[in-house]
Amino acid sequence: MALATLSEVLQPALKDGYAVAGLVCLGWEDMRAFAHAAQAEGSPVILQAGPSCREHTPLPILGKMFCHLSDSVDVPVVAHLDHGYTFDECREALDSGFTSLMFDGSRKPLQQNIDETAAIAELAHGAGISCEGEIGFVGYTDGENSAGTDPDEAAIFARQTGVDAVAISVGNVHLQQDAGDGLDETRIRAIEAVTDVPLVIHGGSGVPVEQRRHLAANSAICKFNIGTELRMAFGAALRAAVNADADRFDRVQILKETHDPVEIAAREVIRNISKPGS
């Protein structure tokens, strides 16, 4: 199936009460497992290239990899730039075949974030693809603290930028390895009341599974970004494969043993938030 835009997979999710998994990729082995997981579950998937992925592999290569994977499965696949920080980076992703650009201006003053995100949204929409923005800073475990999303600012941001989805900070944290206390549903409801676009949760690995399932079915949260828990599954499988035979050195053979565990983990993520009956 051809690549889809972010809007093409999130608008049906908003209408029908489910969410789509934004799976954070680091290389061929995990993104292939994610595509196979989506195929097995019969659900769309968003393959995401974040800063560390782009540091390892150039955007033009990643675009071709995502396109190849989309052609290999029968479900919609979104090629998504995650946490783009500059106009030039977003332009390069667009030119490389990505179908969704996420511009992160969440550390910047409100008006600057609006102006810069609106420029990326205009760029994306001019090319027929989608744009995600972020209002309210989502922090990092053992790093920067979060700054929660103000509902009134979220309303202004969504209206003035024209983005297709808004990432919000409601108790979520990047790189969290264990389920935390959960998201602030009161703040989510306040944001929902003044916006009409799909909402996005970054740092979804730290959100308890039951709350993911509940919010997917009963809120405007239509996308959960999941990275850490899948990296943990990959790391555990890789460690086991390496330790199983000290004399083995062929990395292709070793990496093959990560595929099934990562696919199983990704299928569980997708299943918990996907459309009922899919």
N, C-alpha and C positions, 0 to 999 in steps of 0.2 A: 504494500500500500504506500502511496506517496506520503511525503512529509506533510504534517498538519501544522496549522498555527496554534498558538496558545489559546486564542479566543475560540477557535473551532472545537477544542476539547473542553474548555471551562464553561462556556455558555450552556451546553447541555447539562453539565454537572450542576450548575446553579439552578437550572429549571427543574431538574428531576431529583435533587437531593442526594448527591454523592460527591466524592472528591477524586482527583487524579493525582497519582504519585509523581512527584518531581524527584527523580533519582540522580544523585550526584555521582558523576562518573570520574574516574581517574585514569582509565586506560581501556584498551580493547577488551580485555578479559571480563571486566565488570559490566561494561556497556552491552556486550553481547549477551551476557547472562540476564541483564535487565530486559532486553528486547525479547528474549525467549520466555521470560517470566510473564511479560505482558501478553504475549501470544497464547501461552498456556491458560491464562486467566480470562482471555477474551476482552481485555480492557485496554484503553489508551494509556500511553506512558509518555512522560516528559523526560528526555535524556538531557542532563544538565552538565555543561562545561564551566566549572568554577575557576577561580584564579589559580589554584594549585595544578589543576588539570591543564590549563593553558600554559602554565610555566613549563610543563613537561612536554607538551605536544602543541605545535602551532595550530592556530584556528583553521587555516585552510585544510589541514589534514583532518582535524576533528569534524569539520563539515562534511567531508567525503565519507568518513566513517559512519556518521549518523545517517547520511543519505543511503549508504549501502545497507545498513541495518533496517531502515524503514522499508526498503524494497524487499527485504527477506521475510517480512511478517505481514499478517493480514489485519493488523490493528493500527490505529493512528499513532504516529510517533512524532513528537515535537522536538526539534533541535533547538535547544534553549541556551542562550548565554546567561550564566548566573553571575551576579555581582560584577557587571561591567562598570568601570569607574570613569571612563573617558569617552568622548564622542568618537574619537578615532578607533578605539577598541570596538565599539558598537558597530561602526561602519565596516570594519574588517570582518566582523562576524556576519553581518548582512551579506557582504560580498562573498563570503565563504559558504553560503547556502543555509545559514541558520534561519529558522522561521519564527523565532521569538527572541527579543532582547530584554534583559532585565538590567535597568540602570539603577545603581545604588548611590543615591545622594543623601542617604539617611543621616550622615554625620554633619551635613551642611545646614546652614540656616534655612528656615522654611521657604522663603521666597526664592533663594538660590536653588534649592532642591526642586521647587516647582518649575522654575525656568529651564533648568538643565534637563529635567525629566521630560518636559513638554517638547523640547527639541528632539530628544531621542524618539518620543512617541510619533512626532511628525515624520522623522526619518523612516521609522518602521512602517507606519501606515502608508507612506508614499510608495513603499515597495510591496505593499500587500501582506505584510507580516504583523506580528503583535508586539506589544510592549508591556512589561511589568515594572512598576515603580515601588519604592519603599518609603513609608512615612513612620517615624518612630524608629529608633535604633535598636536592633536585636544584638545583644552582647555575646560574649564568648566565655565559656567555662575557663576559669583561671585567667581571665583577660579583661577586656573592657566590659563595664557594666552596661546593662540595657537602659534605654530611656523609653518608657512606655508611650504608645501612640495616643495622642489627644484626639478624641472623636471629632471635635470641631475642625482641627487641622486636617484630619483625614478627609472630611467632607470637602474642604477647600482644595486639597491636593488632588483628589479624584476628579473634581469638576474642572479644575484649571489645567491639568496635565493631559486629560483625555486618554489615560492609560487603560489597558484592557484588564488589568488585575492590580491589586494593591497589597503589598506585603506589610504586615502590621506587627507591632511589638506588644504582646499581651501576656508576658511571663515566659515566653519561649527564649531559649538560649542556644547558640551554635555549639557544636562539638560536645554535647552532653552525652555521656556514655550510659547513664542509668535514667530511668523514668523519674522525673521530678514531681513537684507538687501539683502539676497540671496548669492549664491556662486559665486566665482571668475571664470567665465567661460573662461577667457583668460588663467588663470593658468591651468584649466582643459584641454584645448586644447593643451597646451604645454606639459603636462604630457602624454596625449593620443598619441602625435606625436612620443614619444620615448619609449613607452611601448606597449605590446600586450596582457596584461592580463586584466580581468575584474577589474574595479575600484569600491571602496566602500566608501560610505559617512556615517560616524558616526555622531551622533547628528542630524539626519534627521528631527526631530520634528521642528527645527528652520528654515528649508528650506521652502520657500513659495510653496504651492501645485502646482501652475502653473509651477514653475521651476522644481520641481520634475518630473512632467509629461513630460516636454520638454526634460530634460536631459535623462530620461529613454528611450525615443524614439530616441534620436539624439546624444548620446554620449556613451562612454565606461563605464559609471557608470551603473552597473548592480545590485547593492544592496544598498538599503537605510535602515539604522538602525533606527528604530522608537521605542522610549520608553516613553519619557515624556508625549506626548499627549495621549497615551493610559493609562498611570498611572493616568493622570488627569481625564479621562473618568471613570476609575475604582473608583477613590476616590470620585468623584461626586455621582456616583451611590451608593456607600457604605454609604456615608453620608446621602443621601436621605432615604435609607432603614433603617438606625439606627434611624433617626429622625422621621420616620413615625409612630413609635409605641414605646413609652418610656418603655413599660412593656415587650416588646419582648426581649428575651435573647439568643435564640437558634441561634448560629452563622451559622449553615448550612442553615437555612431558610433565614437569613439575606444575606449571601453571594450569594445565588441563584439569588438574585435580581440584582447582578452586571453583570450576564452573558450576557443578551441581549444588554445592552448599550455598553459593551466592544466589543461584536461581531460586532455590527453595526459600531463602530468606526474603528475596524480593517478591516472590509470589505471596508470601504471608503479608507483607506490607501492602501490596496492591489489594489483596482480598479484603482486608479489614476496612478499607475506605471506599471500595468500588461500588458501582451501581448494583443494587440487590438483584440477584438472579443472573448476573453476568458471568 
